[in-house]
Amino acid sequence: MRYSIILAAMAAMTAQAEVRVDKLELKGADEESKKAYFAQPIRLWGTGKFMTDPAERVTLVSMSNAKTAFVFSLNGKLTADKRWSTTIGMLKPSHANWFSSSFFNFEVDKITDKECGAEIMNAAGSPESGSFIVRFTSPRLQADLKITLPDNDDKLLLEFTPKVAKPTEPNYRIDLLCYPGSYGGSYAAGEKLRRREAMTPVRLLPQTGSSYRLTPQDCWVLFYDNYFDIKDNRGEGPCAFLFNPKEAVRVDINVGNYACLSRLWYPINQPAFLILWDFNGWSNDAAKDYLKKMKIEF
């Protein structure tokens, strides 16, 4: 699915010290939703098109401050028992980077996000920050994903809090999916052009098709493409995430030619805290320098 996004709601990136949060809920085959959708400068299904399935539900959440703007798309359908099963995609700042259809997934005690109902809660902005919570529920699980954008900052804070009744597994897993720099047109069109690579504070992770097991020194990972680099007027810029190695049980990274997958395991029922960057408009070197200069204490 191709997205054409120009944010009007988020064009309110004024000098005013305020983080703005906007939410638009859309129902398939609903005239009021259709009118609200076409009143926005956001197009998800192509020119003049809208959802035709009455069970389909899409919520767009935008967060902006004076420095940056993010847009998230939660897209799914109502189940037979009226639960909303949804994915979470990041549409902006970049079209590429954190996956626009589903950048965050989880499995907690063999229960995945796809098996849960979801609702969006507490979407609000303030002078200090803006945030919203996606609450996932199943008969045995309640899991909250809180996404926060601080004022005058360009990174996202993610807090994932699972609570599972009578767990049978010692750990749970979070997946982060990105397409650094550019999709390259598609999997096939850009296959010979893309040159993915990742970097941590202590090493480079070339594209090999195999997974890397991170060490406690690999507390952040920058994903980029050596062909689709802003310094050569190609691509949108790289992306990165940071985790606390004292909290994670295990972290594996796969640097593919198209998608790059990060898998993080945590003790069951323990919250996970992550920081995500979308370095939209940054060259690879600029993002590398920024991360290398960070002073991190855990």
C-alpha positions in Angstrom: 0.0 0.0 0.0 1.4 3.4 -0.9 0.8 6.4 1.3 0.7 10.0 0.2 0.8 12.1 3.4 1.0 15.9 3.8 0.0 16.7 7.3 -2.3 19.6 7.8 -3.1 18.8 11.4 0.6 18.5 12.0 1.4 21.6 10.1 0.8 23.3 13.4 4.5 22.9 14.2 4.6 26.4 15.5 7.2 28.1 17.8 4.7 27.6 20.6 6.0 25.2 23.3 3.3 22.6 23.0 3.1 19.0 21.8 0.0 18.5 19.8 -1.8 15.2 19.5 -4.7 14.6 17.0 -6.7 11.5 16.5 -9.0 10.7 13.5 -11.2 7.5 13.7 -12.5 6.1 10.4 -15.1 3.4 9.8 -15.3 1.4 6.6 -18.3 2.2 4.2 -19.4 5.1 6.5 -20.3 8.4 4.9 -19.4 10.5 7.9 -15.9 8.8 8.1 -15.5 9.3 4.4 -16.2 13.0 4.6 -13.8 13.4 7.5 -11.2 11.4 5.7 -11.4 13.5 2.5 -11.3 16.7 4.6 -7.8 15.7 5.7 -4.7 16.0 3.4 -4.0 12.3 4.0 -4.5 9.6 1.4 -4.1 5.9 2.3 -5.9 4.1 -0.5 -5.1 6.2 -3.5 -6.8 9.2 -5.1 -10.5 9.4 -4.5 -10.6 6.0 -2.8 -11.9 5.0 0.7 -12.6 1.8 2.6 -15.4 -0.4 1.3 -15.4 -3.1 4.0 -17.9 -2.2 6.8 -15.7 -4.1 9.3 -12.6 -2.1 8.6 -11.4 0.5 11.1 -8.5 2.9 10.8 -7.3 5.4 13.4 -4.7 8.0 12.5 -2.8 9.5 15.4 -0.5 12.5 14.8 2.0 14.0 17.3 3.9 17.2 16.6 6.1 19.7 18.3 8.2 22.6 17.1 10.9 20.2 15.9 9.2 17.3 14.2 6.0 15.4 13.4 5.0 11.8 13.6 1.9 10.0 12.2 0.8 6.6 13.2 -1.8 4.4 11.4 -3.7 1.7 13.3 -5.4 -0.4 10.7 -7.6 -3.5 11.3 -11.0 -5.0 11.3 -13.7 -5.7 13.8 -13.9 -9.4 14.8 -17.1 -11.4 15.1 -17.3 -10.5 18.8 -16.7 -6.8 18.0 -13.1 -6.6 19.0 -10.7 -4.5 17.0 -7.6 -6.3 15.9 -5.0 -3.8 14.6 -1.5 -3.2 13.5 0.6 -0.1 14.3 2.4 1.6 11.4 4.5 4.8 11.3 3.7 6.9 8.3 5.8 10.0 9.1 8.4 11.5 9.4 9.6 9.1 6.7 7.7 7.0 4.2 10.4 4.3 4.7 12.3 3.6 8.0 9.9 2.3 10.7 7.4 0.2 8.8 4.4 2.2 7.7 2.1 -0.8 8.0 3.4 -2.5 11.2 6.6 -1.5 12.9 5.8 -2.9 16.4 4.7 -6.4 17.2 4.9 -8.7 20.3 4.4 -12.2 21.6 3.6 -12.6 25.3 3.2 -16.1 26.6 2.4 -17.3 23.1 -0.2 -14.6 22.7 0.5 -12.2 19.8 -0.8 -8.7 19.1 -2.8 -10.1 16.2 -4.8 -12.3 18.6 -5.8 -9.3 20.8 -8.4 -6.7 20.7 -7.1 -3.1 20.9 -8.3 0.3 21.9 -6.5 3.7 21.9 -6.5 5.5 25.2 -5.3 8.8 26.7 -4.3 10.5 23.4 -3.4 14.0 24.6 -0.8 16.7 24.3 0.7 19.2 26.8 3.5 21.7 27.0 5.9 18.9 28.2 4.9 16.0 25.9 2.3 14.3 23.9 1.4 10.6 24.1 -1.2 7.9 23.5 -1.7 4.4 24.7 -2.7 1.3 22.7 -4.2 -1.3 25.0 -4.2 -4.9 23.8 -6.4 -7.4 25.6 -7.2 -11.1 25.4 -8.7 -13.4 28.0 -5.3 -13.8 29.7 -3.4 -10.7 28.7 -3.5 -6.9 29.0 -0.6 -5.1 27.4 -0.2 -1.3 27.1 2.0 0.3 24.5 2.6 4.0 25.4 4.2 6.2 22.7 5.5 9.6 23.9 6.9 12.6 22.0 8.6 15.1 24.4 8.5 18.8 23.7 11.4 20.2 21.6 12.7 16.6 20.9 12.8 14.4 17.8 12.8 11.0 19.4 10.0 8.7 20.5 9.8 7.1 23.9 8.1 3.6 23.9 6.9 1.9 27.1 5.5 -1.6 26.8 3.8 -3.0 29.9 2.4 -6.6 29.6 0.4 -8.3 32.4 -0.4 -11.9 31.7 -2.3 -14.2 34.1 -0.6 -17.4 35.1 2.3 -17.2 32.5 3.8 -20.4 31.2 6.8 -18.8 29.5 9.7 -17.0 31.3 10.1 -14.3 28.6 8.2 -12.3 26.1 9.3 -10.8 22.7 9.1 -7.5 21.0 9.7 -7.1 17.2 10.7 -3.9 15.5 10.6 -3.7 11.7 12.2 -1.1 9.5 13.2 -0.4 5.9 16.1 2.0 6.4 16.6 5.0 4.1 14.3 3.8 1.3 12.2 0.9 0.0 14.1 1.3 -3.3 10.8 1.2 -5.3 9.9 -2.3 -4.1 11.7 -5.6 -3.1 12.6 -6.5 -6.7 13.1 -3.0 -8.1 15.7 -2.0 -5.5 17.3 -5.3 -4.8 20.5 -4.5 -6.7 20.7 -0.9 -5.4 20.1 -1.3 -1.7 23.2 -1.7 0.5 21.9 -2.1 4.1 24.1 -2.0 7.1 23.7 -1.4 10.8 26.0 0.1 13.4 26.2 -0.1 17.2 28.5 1.8 19.6 31.1 -0.9 19.2 30.8 -2.5 15.8 29.4 -2.7 12.3 26.7 -5.2 11.3 26.9 -5.9 7.6 24.0 -7.3 5.6 24.6 -11.1 5.8 21.1 -12.7 6.0 22.0 -14.1 9.4 21.1 -12.8 12.8 23.5 -11.0 15.1 23.2 -11.5 18.9 23.8 -8.2 20.6 26.1 -7.7 23.6 25.6 -5.3 26.6 27.8 -2.9 24.7 25.4 -2.8 21.7 22.9 -0.6 23.5 21.8 1.2 20.4 21.5 0.2 16.7 21.5 2.5 13.7 20.0 1.1 10.5 21.0 2.8 7.2 21.6 2.2 3.5 24.9 3.0 1.9 23.3 3.7 -1.5 20.2 5.5 -0.3 22.1 8.2 1.6 21.0 11.8 1.9 24.5 13.0 1.2 24.1 11.6 -2.3 20.6 13.1 -2.6 19.1 9.6 -2.3 16.7 8.2 0.4 15.1 9.8 3.4 17.7 9.2 6.1 18.4 6.4 8.6 16.6 5.2 11.8 17.7 3.8 15.1 16.6 2.4 18.5 18.1 2.3 22.0 17.4 -0.3 24.7 18.6 -0.9 28.2 20.8 -4.1 28.1 20.3 -4.5 31.9 16.6 -5.1 31.2 16.6 -7.2 28.1 17.3 -10.9 28.3 18.4 -11.2 24.6 18.4 -9.0 21.5 18.9 -10.3 17.9 19.3 -8.2 14.8 18.8 -9.3 11.2 20.1 -6.9 8.5 18.3 -7.8 5.3 18.5 -6.4 1.8 15.0 -5.1 2.2 13.7 -5.3 5.8 15.7 -5.2 9.0 14.2 -7.0 12.0 15.1 -6.5 15.6 13.9 -9.0 18.2 14.1 -8.2 21.9 13.2 -10.6 24.8 12.3 -9.4 28.3 11.3 -11.2 31.5 7.6 -11.9 31.5 5.4 -9.2 33.1 8.4 -6.7 33.1 8.0 -3.4 31.3 10.2 -2.6 28.3 11.5 0.9 27.6 12.8 1.9 24.2 13.8 5.0 22.3 13.2 5.3 18.6 14.7 7.8 16.1 13.6 8.5 12.6 16.5 10.6 11.2 14.4 12.0 8.4 16.6 14.3 6.3 19.8 13.3 8.0 22.8 11.8 6.2 24.2 8.5 7.4 27.3 10.2 8.8 25.3 12.9 10.6 23.3 10.2 12.4 26.4 8.2 13.2 28.1 11.2 14.7 25.0 12.1 16.8 24.7 8.6 18.3 28.4 8.2 18.9 28.5 11.5 20.9 25.6 10.4 23.2 26.4 9.9 26.8 24.4 6.9 28.1 24.1 5.7 31.6 21.9 2.7 32.7 
